[in-house]
């Protein structure tokens, strides 16, 4: 989502009266702004070349002059790609006397932000649902595993082993299984991300190293926490039972 938002430019069109020193100073000013990711200056000559290439016709020959204005494309950091922020930026630069106008694709920005909100909501709903299902499955599997060792647990308890001592090997075993499961999950997720990037032009999820690292860390962390808690309560249940209740 960040990648798409950061490709939407705010274009400042400069009047012909703008001096080169003023253009350079304006670019420096823009680069110092917190919201700026990058800028791209397009001279009127370069703009004409781009337009000729797009329309496949040399309009300069029959116009006799170049109507294209010098312009600066500002690419913002994703957090600032919001209609209210873009309006403030447009107003700020429109007040400069040598600026002709400031444009950005307002409908596209609104559409992207609205769709992203919907996507995030449904992703959260589905993620919560699958997390709940995963916890239930993990808990059931661990309880079955502990149940098959209930006699060993009770025997250890009868010979004087503490509850902590009895729980420790079971918790360690299931933590290891949780780590292995998280590695498998991360591998499958990486393959899915790679497939999406190769299928959707412009999608570059792996470029956000911080996000990917956080996601993978959360998967591993949740695996360890969930297996530890489930194993603790499963063993605790059998530790509290009397011998006749084990059958």
Backbone bond lengths (Angstrom), bond angles and torsions (degrees), N, CA, C in turn:
res aa  C-N    CA-C-N  psi(-1)  N-CA   C-N-CA  omega(-1)  CA-C   N-CA-C  phi
1 X - - - 1.462 - - 1.523 110.86 -
2 X 1.337 116.45 -42.13 1.466 120.51 179.05 1.519 111.09 -60.76
3 X 1.325 115.86 -39.03 1.461 121.01 -177.42 1.531 110.78 -63.21
4 X 1.339 116.64 -42.49 1.464 120.60 179.00 1.524 110.77 -64.90
5 X 1.329 116.75 -45.02 1.467 121.35 -176.36 1.525 111.60 -65.61
6 X 1.335 115.77 -34.81 1.461 119.60 -177.42 1.529 112.99 -77.95
7 X 1.324 116.93 -1.91 1.468 120.62 177.53 1.528 112.50 -100.72
8 X 1.339 116.19 3.58 1.472 120.43 178.02 1.525 108.52 -92.35
9 X 1.334 118.68 114.37 1.468 120.28 -176.48 1.529 113.77 -87.41
10 X 1.322 114.34 150.04 1.465 121.28 165.57 1.527 104.48 -103.77
11 X 1.317 117.12 117.93 1.466 120.99 -173.73 1.524 111.26 -103.17
12 X 1.334 114.92 124.90 1.468 121.57 176.18 1.526 107.91 -102.40
13 X 1.333 116.68 117.52 1.465 121.30 178.02 1.527 108.77 -95.01
14 X 1.329 115.63 128.72 1.466 121.46 -174.97 1.527 111.55 -102.99
15 X 1.313 115.28 139.46 1.466 120.27 177.04 1.526 109.90 -69.44
16 X 1.319 115.92 159.86 1.470 120.75 179.95 1.527 112.13 -65.98
17 X 1.335 116.50 -18.55 1.472 119.63 -179.95 1.528 112.06 -76.21
18 X 1.331 116.52 -11.37 1.467 119.92 -179.08 1.525 110.25 -65.14
19 X 1.332 116.04 125.01 1.462 121.21 178.65 1.531 109.70 -81.17
20 X 1.323 115.40 157.63 1.458 120.21 -178.14 1.525 111.43 -61.23
21 X 1.332 117.25 -39.41 1.460 121.15 179.27 1.530 110.90 -64.07
22 X 1.338 116.64 -35.55 1.470 121.15 178.48 1.528 110.80 -68.90
23 X 1.320 115.59 -38.21 1.469 120.25 178.75 1.526 110.41 -65.07
24 X 1.334 116.03 -43.48 1.472 121.08 178.86 1.522 110.39 -63.01
25 X 1.330 117.13 -44.28 1.466 121.67 179.54 1.529 111.36 -63.82
26 X 1.329 116.00 -38.04 1.464 120.18 178.27 1.527 110.85 -64.87
27 X 1.332 116.42 -41.47 1.468 120.12 178.37 1.529 111.06 -62.50
28 X 1.331 116.60 -41.07 1.467 120.69 177.91 1.527 110.78 -63.66
29 X 1.324 115.56 -41.22 1.466 121.11 179.15 1.533 110.82 -61.88
30 X 1.329 115.58 -43.89 1.473 120.67 -179.68 1.526 110.73 -64.53
31 X 1.342 116.09 -42.32 1.466 120.55 -179.21 1.527 112.99 -62.17
32 X 1.319 117.05 -26.23 1.465 121.77 -178.97 1.527 112.87 -82.20
33 X 1.320 117.21 -10.37 1.459 121.09 -179.23 1.534 110.78 -71.32
34 X 1.329 115.73 144.86 1.468 121.02 -179.51 1.522 112.37 -63.51
35 X 1.324 116.28 -30.32 1.458 119.93 -174.54 1.525 113.49 -83.98
36 X 1.323 118.16 -9.27 1.469 120.84 -174.10 1.525 112.46 -80.67
37 X 1.332 115.62 125.29 1.463 121.04 172.75 1.525 109.57 -94.68
38 X 1.335 115.79 -45.39 1.467 120.94 177.07 1.528 108.98 -162.68
39 X 1.331 115.68 162.65 1.464 120.42 176.43 1.526 109.23 -133.08
40 X 1.319 115.11 158.45 1.462 120.42 179.61 1.529 108.78 -141.21
41 X 1.329 115.98 112.35 1.467 120.44 179.17 1.523 109.32 -86.99
42 X 1.329 115.75 129.41 1.468 121.41 178.69 1.527 108.35 -121.60
43 X 1.319 115.92 112.98 1.467 120.22 178.70 1.523 109.40 -70.86
44 X 1.323 116.63 163.46 1.464 120.19 -178.92 1.527 111.40 -63.69
45 X 1.335 116.87 -33.07 1.472 120.34 177.84 1.529 110.77 -67.38
46 X 1.338 115.05 -43.44 1.461 119.94 178.80 1.523 110.09 -66.11
47 X 1.340 115.84 -39.31 1.461 120.60 178.02 1.515 111.80 -61.59
48 X 1.330 116.11 -38.91 1.466 120.79 178.38 1.526 110.45 -65.13
49 X 1.336 116.34 -41.78 1.471 120.83 178.80 1.529 110.77 -60.89
50 X 1.331 115.79 -43.36 1.468 120.49 -179.62 1.525 110.78 -63.59
51 X 1.340 116.31 -44.05 1.469 120.64 -179.01 1.526 111.52 -66.52
52 X 1.332 116.90 -40.57 1.472 120.99 178.08 1.528 110.20 -61.02
53 X 1.324 115.53 -40.60 1.467 120.51 179.61 1.530 110.78 -66.53
54 X 1.338 116.50 -36.97 1.464 120.53 -178.30 1.527 112.04 -71.95
55 X 1.337 116.61 -45.16 1.475 119.60 -176.64 1.523 112.62 -90.10
56 X 1.355 115.36 -8.09 1.465 122.00 178.80 1.530 111.76 56.72
57 X 1.322 115.20 40.24 1.467 120.77 178.34 1.524 108.59 -154.28
58 X 1.325 116.63 135.27 1.466 121.19 -178.93 1.533 109.81 -85.79
59 X 1.329 115.70 92.17 1.467 120.66 -177.98 1.530 112.38 -70.89
60 X 1.343 117.39 -17.66 1.465 120.75 -178.99 1.526 111.69 -66.73
61 X 1.340 115.94 -29.36 1.466 120.24 -176.71 1.525 112.13 -66.06
62 X 1.342 116.88 -41.17 1.465 117.72 -177.85 1.529 112.96 -94.92
63 X 1.347 117.89 -17.17 1.466 119.71 175.16 1.524 111.24 -83.26
64 X 1.321 114.61 -34.05 1.462 119.68 -179.96 1.515 113.97 79.36
65 X 1.321 117.02 -3.87 1.471 121.66 178.39 1.523 109.12 -149.92
66 X 1.303 115.64 162.53 1.468 120.68 -178.68 1.534 109.73 -100.61
67 X 1.339 118.08 107.65 1.469 120.97 -178.20 1.531 113.60 -82.27
68 X 1.338 116.20 -7.50 1.468 120.26 -178.16 1.530 110.04 -69.27
69 X 1.322 116.04 139.13 1.463 121.27 178.21 1.523 110.85 -97.20
70 X 1.330 115.65 151.37 1.466 119.55 169.93 1.530 107.81 -61.12
71 X 1.317 116.55 144.64 1.470 118.64 -177.81 1.526 111.41 -146.40
72 X 1.315 114.39 159.20 1.466 122.05 176.20 1.523 107.75 -127.30
73 X 1.321 116.50 120.83 1.467 121.55 175.10 1.525 108.50 -91.81
74 X 1.328 115.94 124.00 1.467 120.88 177.19 1.524 108.07 -105.28
75 X 1.330 116.35 124.51 1.465 121.45 175.25 1.526 107.76 -105.17
76 X 1.322 115.30 120.23 1.461 120.76 -173.35 1.525 112.50 -92.86
77 X 1.325 115.25 156.43 1.464 120.76 170.82 1.524 107.93 -65.92
78 X 1.302 116.79 146.47 1.470 121.60 -171.07 1.522 113.83 -56.14
79 X 1.331 117.73 -35.04 1.470 120.85 -178.13 1.522 112.50 -64.08
80 X 1.328 117.05 -21.13 1.468 121.31 -176.94 1.528 113.31 -99.41
81 X 1.330 116.40 -1.57 1.471 119.45 -178.97 1.527 108.95 -83.01
82 X 1.324 114.41 75.49 1.465 122.90 178.53 1.525 107.34 -134.36
83 X 1.306 116.06 148.89 1.467 120.72 -175.01 1.520 112.79 -57.30
84 X 1.343 117.55 -43.38 1.466 120.03 -177.84 1.523 111.92 -67.03
85 X 1.343 116.09 -39.02 1.469 120.72 178.73 1.526 110.16 -67.54
86 X 1.315 116.85 -43.60 1.467 121.38 -179.76 1.529 111.58 -65.05
87 X 1.322 116.23 -35.31 1.473 119.96 176.75 1.529 111.12 -64.31
88 X 1.336 116.30 -40.60 1.470 120.82 178.73 1.531 110.97 -65.15
89 X 1.332 115.13 -41.65 1.468 119.82 178.64 1.531 110.22 -63.68
90 X 1.317 115.91 -44.29 1.474 120.75 179.11 1.521 110.98 -60.16
91 X 1.327 116.02 -44.18 1.467 120.74 -179.82 1.526 111.22 -64.37
92 X 1.347 115.69 -41.45 1.471 120.70 -178.98 1.525 111.56 -58.93
93 X 1.337 116.75 -48.35 1.463 120.05 -175.79 1.529 112.95 -81.39
94 X 1.322 116.84 -22.63 1.471 120.00 178.26 1.525 111.81 -67.07
95 X 1.324 116.40 -23.41 1.466 121.20 -178.03 1.526 113.07 -78.28
96 X 1.337 117.08 -10.08 1.468 120.78 177.81 1.528 108.88 -74.25
97 X 1.320 116.94 132.38 1.473 120.87 -170.97 1.528 114.62 -63.80
98 X 1.334 117.92 -27.50 1.468 119.12 -179.07 1.534 112.54 -97.63
99 X 1.331 116.99 9.92 1.469 121.35 175.40 1.523 108.93 -94.77
100 X 1.328 116.44 125.62 1.464 121.13 -178.91 1.530 110.59 -77.17
101 X 1.332 116.52 -52.05 1.465 121.12 176.35 1.527 109.98 -163.55
102 X 1.340 114.75 164.28 1.465 121.27 177.48 1.521 107.42 -124.62
103 X 1.320 116.49 129.68 1.464 120.56 -177.98 1.525 111.46 -128.98
104 X 1.324 114.10 149.32 1.471 121.31 167.57 1.524 107.20 -152.79
105 X 1.307 116.33 159.05 1.468 121.14 -176.51 1.531 109.47 -81.23
106 X 1.341 116.37 84.68 1.469 121.85 -176.46 1.534 113.12 -60.12
107 X 1.348 119.29 -45.71 1.475 119.26 179.03 1.529 112.62 -60.15
108 X 1.341 116.51 -38.93 1.464 120.40 -179.86 1.524 110.88 -66.21
109 X 1.332 117.24 -42.39 1.470 121.42 179.12 1.522 110.38 -61.57
110 X 1.331 116.57 -46.05 1.470 121.24 179.65 1.526 110.77 -62.63
111 X 1.334 115.80 -42.73 1.465 120.85 -179.15 1.524 111.11 -63.57
112 X 1.332 116.82 -45.42 1.463 121.02 -179.52 1.521 111.03 -62.76
113 X 1.337 116.96 -46.31 1.465 120.38 -178.70 1.528 112.16 -64.67
114 X 1.335 116.75 -39.43 1.466 120.56 178.27 1.526 111.03 -65.78
115 X 1.330 115.88 -44.87 1.467 120.11 -179.99 1.522 111.98 -65.81
116 X 1.337 116.28 -37.71 1.461 119.87 179.10 1.524 111.46 -65.02
117 X 1.337 116.46 -37.43 1.470 120.17 177.12 1.528 110.57 -62.45
118 X 1.340 115.70 -43.66 1.466 120.34 179.14 1.525 110.96 -64.71
119 X 1.337 115.59 -43.97 1.469 120.31 -179.46 1.523 110.67 -62.58
120 X 1.342 116.53 -45.25 1.467 120.75 179.92 1.525 111.55 -61.26
121 X 1.342 115.85 -39.74 1.468 120.08 179.86 1.524 110.80 -62.35
122 X 1.344 116.24 -49.74 1.460 119.74 -177.22 1.526 112.24 -70.71
123 X 1.326 116.42 -32.82 1.471 119.49 174.87 1.520 109.90 -62.77
124 X 1.344 116.38 -41.88 1.464 121.31 178.58 1.524 110.95 -63.69
125 X 1.345 116.52 -42.03 1.466 120.99 179.46 1.527 110.61 -62.40
126 X 1.339 116.43 -50.40 1.463 120.47 -178.69 1.528 111.60 -66.51
127 X 1.338 116.55 -38.84 1.466 120.32 179.26 1.525 110.30 -63.39
128 X 1.332 116.61 -41.77 1.468 121.16 178.91 1.527 110.58 -64.62
129 X 1.341 115.51 -41.09 1.463 120.26 179.67 1.529 110.99 -62.96
130 X 1.335 116.05 -48.95 1.461 119.68 -178.68 1.528 111.94 -68.75
131 X 1.330 116.78 -31.26 1.464 120.05 176.03 1.518 110.16 -64.50
132 X 1.340 116.30 -43.01 1.465 120.85 178.64 1.523 110.87 -62.83
133 X 1.338 116.09 -45.46 1.470 120.62 178.40 1.528 110.45 -61.10
134 X 1.338 116.51 -42.08 1.470 121.17 -179.75 1.520 111.09 -62.33
135 X 1.333 115.78 -43.31 1.472 120.04 -179.99 1.527 110.39 -62.75
136 X 1.342 116.48 -43.06 1.470 120.54 179.76 1.529 111.36 -63.28
137 X 1.338 116.29 -42.38 1.473 120.17 179.72 1.525 110.86 -66.85
138 X 1.332 116.02 -44.97 1.474 120.32 179.26 1.519 110.44 -61.41
139 X 1.335 115.60 -44.48 1.465 120.25 -179.30 1.528 111.17 -62.03
140 X 1.339 116.39 -43.38 1.470 120.49 179.65 1.524 111.29 -64.28
141 X 1.332 116.66 -42.45 1.470 121.01 -179.79 1.526 111.23 -63.88
142 X 1.325 115.88 -42.50 1.467 120.01 -179.37 1.523 110.63 -67.50
143 X 1.324 116.68 -40.34 1.470 119.95 179.50 1.524 111.03 -63.27
144 X 1.341 116.48 -39.05 1.468 119.89 176.80 1.525 111.07 -64.96
145 X 1.335 115.31 -40.69 1.465 120.10 179.15 1.526 111.18 -63.89
146 X 1.325 116.07 -44.32 1.470 120.50 179.48 1.525 110.33 -68.01
147 X 1.338 116.30 -37.26 1.472 120.74 179.92 1.526 110.69 -59.75
148 X 1.323 116.38 -40.03 1.468 119.71 -179.66 1.526 112.14 -68.03
149 X 1.326 116.54 -16.13 1.475 120.96 179.12 1.532 112.09 -111.28
150 X 1.336 116.05 17.35 1.466 119.38 -174.71 1.525 112.74 -62.29
151 X 1.347 116.97 -35.37 1.468 120.14 -179.20 1.530 110.49 -68.69
152 X 1.333 116.28 -37.20 1.471 120.41 177.56 1.524 109.95 -64.85
153 X 1.334 115.54 -41.15 1.468 120.50 179.21 1.520 110.39 -61.12
154 X 1.339 116.56 -47.18 1.467 120.37 -178.53 1.527 110.95 -66.80
155 X 1.357 117.22 -37.37 1.470 120.54 178.34 1.523 110.54 -62.67
156 X 1.315 116.90 -45.10 1.468 121.34 177.90 1.528 110.97 -61.27
157 X 1.321 115.23 -37.22 1.467 119.63 -179.93 1.529 110.50 -68.33
158 X 1.331 116.26 -38.85 1.467 120.81 -178.30 1.527 112.67 -68.77
159 X 1.326 116.91 -29.51 1.473 119.52 -179.97 1.527 111.98 -87.08
160 X 1.335 116.12 5.63 1.468 119.10 172.59 1.513 116.82 103.82
161 X 1.322 118.43 5.47 1.471 120.21 179.34 1.530 110.06 -69.98
162 X 1.311 116.19 140.53 1.466 120.24 179.12 1.526 109.96 -74.44
163 X 1.317 115.62 159.92 1.466 120.04 -179.63 1.530 110.88 -62.10
164 X 1.316 115.28 -38.45 1.461 119.57 179.53 1.522 110.76 -63.67
165 X 1.328 116.94 -41.93 1.463 121.95 -179.91 1.527 110.29 -64.31
166 X 1.346 116.17 -39.26 1.465 120.72 -178.97 1.530 111.18 -69.22
167 X 1.333 114.94 -41.17 1.469 119.19 -177.23 1.524 112.94 -69.60
168 X 1.322 116.83 -34.07 1.465 121.77 -170.50 1.529 114.36 -52.99
169 X 1.356 119.89 -52.19 1.479 118.53 -177.94 1.529 113.32 -64.06
170 X 1.328 116.36 -34.53 1.471 119.68 178.84 1.527 110.95 -67.74
171 X 1.332 115.28 -43.61 1.469 119.48 179.09 1.525 110.66 -63.85
172 X 1.341 116.65 -44.46 1.473 120.68 179.70 1.528 111.78 -60.63
173 X 1.338 115.39 -42.45 1.468 120.03 -179.67 1.523 111.51 -62.25
174 X 1.326 115.40 -45.46 1.468 118.84 -177.29 1.527 112.46 -75.17
175 X 1.331 117.25 -25.98 1.467 119.71 173.00 1.530 109.58 -65.02
176 X 1.333 116.12 -43.05 1.469 120.49 177.87 1.529 110.82 -60.72
177 X 1.345 115.34 -42.62 1.467 119.33 177.90 1.529 110.80 -64.33
178 X 1.340 115.70 -36.75 1.464 120.52 177.59 1.517 111.84 -64.03
179 X 1.332 116.36 -40.34 1.468 120.98 178.90 1.530 110.69 -65.74
180 X 1.341 115.77 -42.44 1.468 120.11 177.56 1.530 110.22 -61.56
181 X 1.334 115.57 -42.80 1.471 120.35 179.00 1.521 111.30 -62.95
182 X 1.341 116.38 -39.92 1.470 119.95 179.65 1.524 111.04 -66.50
183 X 1.332 116.96 -36.13 1.471 120.79 177.40 1.531 110.24 -63.55
184 X 1.338 115.54 -42.35 1.468 120.02 177.81 1.529 110.37 -64.00
185 X 1.349 115.59 -43.53 1.472 120.58 179.86 1.529 111.20 -62.75
186 X 1.334 116.64 -42.65 1.469 121.56 179.51 1.530 110.55 -64.50
187 X 1.329 116.00 -40.05 1.469 120.40 179.00 1.526 111.11 -63.10
188 X 1.336 115.87 -45.70 1.470 120.21 179.26 1.528 111.08 -65.41
189 X 1.340 115.84 -38.78 1.470 120.22 178.55 1.527 110.74 -65.40
190 X 1.331 116.63 -40.30 1.472 121.25 178.72 1.525 111.14 -62.78
191 X 1.330 115.81 -41.21 1.466 120.55 178.03 1.529 110.20 -63.87
192 X 1.345 115.84 -41.27 1.469 120.79 179.58 1.525 111.15 -64.02
193 X 1.344 116.35 -43.05 1.465 120.99 179.14 1.526 110.34 -63.66
194 X 1.332 116.00 -43.07 1.469 120.57 178.71 1.531 110.53 -61.27
195 X 1.333 115.92 -41.18 1.468 120.26 179.49 1.524 110.65 -64.85
196 X 1.337 116.91 -42.82 1.468 121.02 179.48 1.523 111.18 -63.15
197 X 1.336 116.29 -42.63 1.470 120.65 -179.86 1.522 111.54 -63.88
198 X 1.322 116.31 -36.67 1.465 119.69 -179.63 1.529 111.94 -77.41
199 X 1.337 116.57 -20.49 1.466 121.02 -177.99 1.521 112.90 -92.90
200 X 1.349 116.62 -32.68 1.466 121.13 -176.37 1.524 109.51 -108.41
201 X 1.310 116.80 116.41 1.464 122.03 -179.29 1.527 109.90 -66.56
202 X 1.328 115.79 132.12 1.463 120.54 177.50 1.513 114.01 91.02
203 X 1.335 117.20 -11.46 1.466 120.23 179.18 1.517 108.98 -81.65
204 X 1.318 116.44 126.13 1.464 120.77 -176.07 1.526 109.69 -139.10
205 X 1.329 116.21 66.24 1.462 121.88 -175.39 1.519 112.54 -66.60
206 X 1.331 116.63 -38.00 1.464 120.44 -175.95 1.526 112.46 -69.89
207 X 1.327 117.04 -12.17 1.469 120.23 -179.57 1.525 111.43 -69.86
208 X 1.345 115.83 -26.79 1.470 120.15 179.58 1.525 108.40 -86.06
209 X 1.321 116.32 83.13 1.464 122.31 -175.64 1.523 111.51 -60.61
210 X 1.324 116.46 -40.53 1.470 120.98 -178.19 1.529 111.02 -61.66
211 X 1.334 116.05 -44.40 1.464 120.77 179.92 1.523 111.19 -65.36
212 X 1.333 116.60 -45.04 1.462 121.05 -179.70 1.524 110.82 -62.80
213 X 1.339 116.58 -43.36 1.466 120.92 179.23 1.532 110.53 -62.74
214 X 1.334 116.43 -42.47 1.471 120.95 178.92 1.524 110.65 -63.21
215 X 1.327 116.35 -43.36 1.463 121.47 -179.85 1.524 111.10 -62.15
216 X 1.333 116.58 -48.83 1.462 120.69 -179.61 1.528 111.48 -64.95
217 X 1.327 116.97 -37.32 1.470 121.26 178.32 1.523 110.83 -65.61
218 X 1.342 115.93 -39.89 1.471 120.53 179.17 1.527 111.01 -65.10
219 X 1.328 116.51 -40.74 1.467 120.40 178.74 1.524 110.22 -60.70
220 X 1.335 116.12 -47.65 1.469 120.74 179.59 1.523 110.93 -65.20
221 X 1.331 116.15 -44.33 1.465 120.79 -179.20 1.513 112.47 -62.00
222 X 1.337 116.74 -45.96 1.467 120.46 178.95 1.526 111.23 -63.74
223 X 1.323 117.17 -37.64 1.467 120.57 178.92 1.522 110.75 -60.71
224 X 1.323 116.07 -44.61 1.469 120.94 -179.85 1.526 111.15 -67.35
225 X 1.330 116.59 -45.47 1.473 121.16 -177.46 1.525 111.34 -65.27
226 X 1.339 116.54 -47.67 1.468 120.55 -177.24 1.525 111.34 -63.58
227 X 1.343 116.78 -46.08 1.470 119.52 -179.73 1.526 111.35 -65.35
228 X 1.319 117.44 -37.38 1.471 121.10 179.21 1.524 111.22 -64.13
229 X 1.338 116.18 -47.41 1.471 120.63 -178.40 1.528 111.06 -65.73
230 X 1.339 116.42 -46.01 1.466 120.28 -179.29 1.527 111.41 -62.68
231 X 1.325 116.87 -41.90 1.467 121.06 179.38 1.522 110.87 -66.13
232 X 1.321 116.39 -40.06 1.473 121.07 179.87 1.527 110.46 -58.96
233 X 1.324 116.92 -50.48 1.466 120.10 -176.87 1.525 112.06 -71.87
234 X 1.340 117.19 -31.91 1.467 120.25 178.48 1.525 110.96 -66.62
235 X 1.328 117.03 -44.72 1.474 120.33 178.24 1.523 110.85 -69.80
236 X 1.320 116.48 -36.66 1.466 121.18 179.73 1.530 110.75 -60.63
237 X 1.322 115.19 -37.28 1.469 119.93 -179.38 1.520 110.80 -61.70
238 X 1.323 117.05 -45.52 1.465 120.10 -177.91 1.524 112.20 -76.50
239 X 1.310 116.92 -24.66 1.465 120.03 176.39 1.523 111.53 -68.56
240 X 1.320 115.98 -26.93 1.466 120.45 -178.35 1.531 112.82 -86.16
241 X 1.339 116.75 -16.11 1.462 120.17 -177.51 1.526 111.89 -77.47
242 X 1.325 114.52 149.56 1.465 119.88 173.32 1.525 108.56 -83.11
243 X 1.338 115.90 164.50 1.473 120.42 -175.38 1.523 111.40 -57.74
244 X 1.344 117.41 -44.71 1.463 120.52 -177.29 1.531 112.44 -66.09
245 X 1.339 117.03 -19.54 1.466 120.37 179.64 1.529 112.84 -83.95
246 X 1.327 116.20 -7.66 1.462 120.18 -178.44 1.526 112.55 -80.14
247 X 1.340 116.66 -16.08 1.461 120.20 -175.68 1.525 111.48 -94.47
